[in-house]
Amino acid sequence: MALLILGVLVWSLTHLFPALLPNTRARMFERLGENPYSGVFSVFIIAGLALIVIGWRSIMPTGVYAPPMSANLLSSALALAALISFVASAIPSNIRRFVRHPQMAAVILWGVAHLLTNGSDRAIVLFGGLTLWAVLEIVLCNKRDGQWQKPEKAAVKHDVINIVVGVVIFSVVAYFHGWMFGVAAIPI
């Protein structure tokens, strides 16, 4: 469990660093330069991911609570909304006019979807931990960045592209979920 917890902490603290300590981040960026700073940041993110994967796989899950539902329409809808929101962080669309932090919103939706279907100790650490990180990241970024300036209205075709790409990614992940993660996303 220690590796999983450490992985979630490394991932979270690395991502929180710019919002928690913006002046320190700016000084490091200035001293190191863009590419070296990005390299150091990437090393910490990859280390966090590696620890998460190794930690997750090394734990025999223990049930902490009975999930309120099995894989069903609500958890699938939340996962689909998460993927559409995540895609919207990269492709300008009207979704960004309603969601200030689409990547963080995606993590929250993804985490909640998984906590609704998995009540194990390792699920609480991973999905609960990353959900808490995303909430904290939103709060800190909003505090750092001040009042939200909503983007200009985008063409509807961008919304359609976001939705179609999100649905395609959702379909692929749902189909291969059992092979990739050992648990079928959609029971057959």
C-alpha positions as CSV (number, residue, x, y, z in Angstrom):
1,M,0.0,0.0,0.0
2,A,2.9,2.3,0.7
3,L,4.0,2.4,-2.9
4,L,0.5,3.3,-4.1
5,I,0.2,6.0,-1.5
6,L,3.6,7.4,-2.4
7,G,2.7,7.3,-6.1
8,V,-0.5,9.3,-5.5
9,L,1.4,11.8,-3.3
10,V,4.3,12.2,-5.9
11,W,1.7,12.7,-8.7
12,S,-0.4,15.1,-6.7
13,L,2.4,17.2,-5.1
14,T,4.2,17.5,-8.5
15,H,1.0,18.8,-10.1
16,L,0.2,21.0,-7.1
17,F,3.6,22.6,-7.0
18,P,3.0,25.4,-9.5
19,A,-0.2,26.4,-7.8
20,L,1.1,26.0,-4.3
21,L,4.4,27.8,-4.8
22,P,4.1,29.9,-8.0
23,N,7.1,32.1,-7.1
24,T,9.3,29.1,-6.5
25,R,8.1,27.5,-9.7
26,A,8.9,30.8,-11.6
27,R,12.4,31.0,-10.1
28,M,13.1,27.3,-11.0
29,F,11.7,27.9,-14.5
30,E,13.9,30.9,-14.9
31,R,17.0,29.2,-13.6
32,L,16.6,25.9,-15.5
33,G,14.9,27.1,-18.7
34,E,11.7,25.7,-20.2
35,N,13.0,22.3,-21.5
36,P,15.0,21.3,-18.4
37,Y,12.1,22.4,-16.1
38,S,9.7,20.4,-18.1
39,G,12.1,17.4,-18.0
40,V,12.3,17.5,-14.2
41,F,8.5,17.9,-14.0
42,S,8.1,14.9,-16.4
43,V,10.5,12.7,-14.4
44,F,8.4,13.3,-11.2
45,I,5.2,12.6,-13.1
46,I,6.5,9.4,-14.6
47,A,7.9,8.3,-11.2
48,G,4.5,8.9,-9.7
49,L,2.8,6.9,-12.4
50,A,5.2,4.1,-12.0
51,L,4.7,3.9,-8.3
52,I,1.0,4.0,-8.8
53,V,1.0,1.1,-11.2
54,I,3.5,-1.0,-9.2
55,G,1.7,-0.2,-6.0
56,W,-1.7,-1.0,-7.4
57,R,-0.5,-4.4,-8.8
58,S,1.2,-5.3,-5.6
59,I,-1.8,-5.0,-3.4
60,M,-4.4,-7.7,-2.8
61,P,-7.5,-5.6,-2.5
62,T,-9.5,-5.6,0.7
63,G,-13.1,-4.5,0.7
64,V,-13.7,-1.4,2.8
65,Y,-17.3,-0.8,1.8
66,A,-19.9,-2.4,-0.5
67,P,-20.1,-0.2,-3.6
68,P,-23.5,1.3,-4.0
69,M,-23.6,0.0,-7.6
70,S,-21.9,-2.3,-10.0
71,A,-20.7,-1.2,-13.4
72,N,-23.9,0.4,-14.7
73,L,-25.3,3.3,-16.6
74,L,-24.4,6.0,-14.1
75,S,-20.8,5.1,-13.7
76,S,-20.5,4.7,-17.4
77,A,-22.1,8.1,-18.0
78,L,-19.7,9.7,-15.5
79,A,-16.7,8.0,-17.2
80,L,-18.0,9.2,-20.7
81,A,-18.5,12.7,-19.4
82,A,-15.0,12.6,-17.9
83,L,-13.4,11.7,-21.2
84,I,-15.4,14.3,-23.1
85,S,-14.3,16.9,-20.5
86,F,-10.7,15.7,-20.8
87,V,-10.8,16.1,-24.6
88,A,-12.3,19.6,-24.2
89,S,-9.2,20.7,-22.3
90,A,-7.2,20.3,-25.6
91,I,-9.8,21.3,-28.2
92,P,-11.4,24.7,-27.9
93,S,-15.1,24.4,-27.5
94,N,-18.1,25.7,-25.8
95,I,-17.6,23.1,-23.1
96,R,-14.8,25.3,-21.8
97,R,-17.2,28.2,-21.4
98,F,-19.0,26.2,-18.7
99,V,-16.1,24.2,-17.2
100,R,-13.1,26.3,-16.1
101,H,-10.8,23.3,-15.5
102,P,-12.0,20.5,-17.8
103,Q,-9.0,18.2,-17.0
104,M,-9.6,18.5,-13.3
105,A,-13.3,18.0,-13.8
106,A,-12.5,14.9,-15.8
107,V,-10.4,13.5,-13.0
108,I,-13.2,14.2,-10.5
109,L,-15.9,12.5,-12.6
110,W,-13.5,9.5,-13.3
111,G,-12.7,9.1,-9.7
112,V,-16.3,9.3,-8.5
113,A,-17.3,6.8,-11.2
114,H,-14.7,4.3,-10.0
115,L,-15.6,4.9,-6.3
116,L,-19.2,4.1,-7.1
117,T,-18.2,0.7,-8.4
118,N,-15.2,-0.3,-6.3
119,G,-15.0,-0.2,-2.5
120,S,-11.5,-1.7,-2.0
121,D,-8.7,-0.1,0.0
122,R,-6.5,0.4,-3.0
123,A,-9.4,2.0,-5.0
124,I,-10.0,4.5,-2.2
125,V,-6.4,5.4,-2.2
126,L,-6.1,5.8,-6.0
127,F,-9.5,7.1,-7.1
128,G,-10.2,9.0,-3.8
129,G,-6.7,10.4,-3.7
130,L,-6.7,11.6,-7.3
131,T,-10.2,13.0,-6.8
132,L,-9.1,15.0,-3.8
133,W,-6.0,16.2,-5.7
134,A,-8.2,17.5,-8.6
135,V,-10.5,19.3,-6.2
136,L,-7.5,20.9,-4.4
137,E,-5.9,21.8,-7.7
138,I,-9.1,23.6,-8.9
139,V,-9.2,25.6,-5.6
140,L,-5.6,26.5,-5.7
141,C,-5.6,27.4,-9.4
142,N,-8.7,29.6,-9.0
143,K,-7.0,31.4,-6.1
144,R,-3.8,31.9,-8.0
145,D,-5.5,32.9,-11.3
146,G,-8.3,35.1,-10.0
147,Q,-11.6,35.7,-11.7
148,W,-12.4,33.5,-14.6
149,Q,-12.4,35.0,-18.0
150,K,-14.6,32.7,-20.0
151,P,-13.4,31.9,-23.5
152,E,-15.2,33.3,-26.6
153,K,-18.0,31.3,-28.1
154,A,-16.7,28.5,-30.3
155,A,-18.2,26.9,-33.4
156,V,-20.6,24.1,-32.6
157,K,-18.4,21.8,-34.8
158,H,-15.8,21.9,-32.0
159,D,-18.3,20.6,-29.5
160,V,-19.2,17.8,-31.8
161,I,-15.6,16.9,-32.3
162,N,-15.1,16.8,-28.5
163,I,-18.1,14.6,-28.0
164,V,-17.2,12.2,-30.9
165,V,-13.6,11.9,-29.8
166,G,-14.7,11.4,-26.2
167,V,-17.2,8.7,-27.3
168,V,-14.6,6.9,-29.4
169,I,-12.0,6.9,-26.5
170,F,-14.7,5.7,-24.1
171,S,-15.7,2.9,-26.4
172,V,-12.1,1.8,-26.8
173,V,-11.3,2.0,-23.1
174,A,-14.6,0.2,-22.2
175,Y,-13.9,-2.6,-24.7
176,F,-10.3,-3.1,-23.5
177,H,-10.8,-2.2,-19.9
178,G,-10.8,-5.9,-18.7
179,W,-7.6,-6.6,-20.6
180,M,-5.8,-3.4,-19.6
181,F,-7.0,-3.2,-15.9
182,G,-8.2,-6.7,-15.1
183,V,-11.8,-5.7,-14.6
184,A,-14.4,-5.5,-17.3
185,A,-15.9,-2.0,-17.5
186,I,-19.1,-3.4,-19.0
187,P,-20.2,-6.8,-17.7
188,I,-21.0,-9.2,-20.5
